[in-house]
Amino acid sequence: MLHILWDCIQQVKLKTKYKGHYFNAHQLLFVWICGTMCGLTTMKDVWTWANTEKVRELFRYEIGLYYFPKYPMFTIILGKFDEKSFEEEYRKWVLLFLPESLKEKVVSFDGKTIKTTANRKDLTQSLHIVSAYITELGLTLGQLAVNDKTNEIPTVQLLIKQLDLEGTIVVADALNCQKKQ
C-alpha cells in the first residue's frame, strides 16, 4: 500500500521550484500523509512523530529519506505543493481502494471552517472546506476549499461534478437543496 501511495505522491506538482539538498519535497508530503493516516491532526504532531527513531527508520527503508528538516522548513516545503494537483493524485490513490461500484453507498457532503487558519496573514478569512465522505467506508473521497467570496453551495456542486456518484445516496445540508432561479 505504501509503495502505491508513494507512486501517486511523486506525481503531485509544485507551485514553485524547490531543490532539496538532503530530501525532496515529495518525500515530506509522503511523511505528512502517513502521519495523518496514523491519526495525527497537527503539523507539529506529524513532525514530532516523524522524528522518532522507528519512524525515521521506516522512511529510510521505504522512500530513502535519510534527513528530516527542522519544523519551520517542513511547513514551508509542504506549502509549495499545488493544491489541485494534490487533490487529483489523492483521489486517484483513494479510488484504488474503493469497491468497483459505489452504488447505494452513502456519500456525505459537509463544509467545515478550519479554525487554526483564522490568524494567518495570507488569508482574508478562515479557510472553509467542503468534503465528500463515504460514510460506510470511513473515507474522504475529496475536498475543495470554498472561495472567499461565496458560500459553500457552488463548491458542493463542483465537487459533485468532479466525482462519479452515479447510484450513490448523497447527503448534504438543506442549504444545498436550492433550485436555480
Summary of the structure (lengths in Angstrom):
residues: 181
radius of gyration: 17.9
end to end distance: 46.8
largest distance: 59.3
contacts: 449
relative contact order: 0.12
helix: 45%
strand: 16%
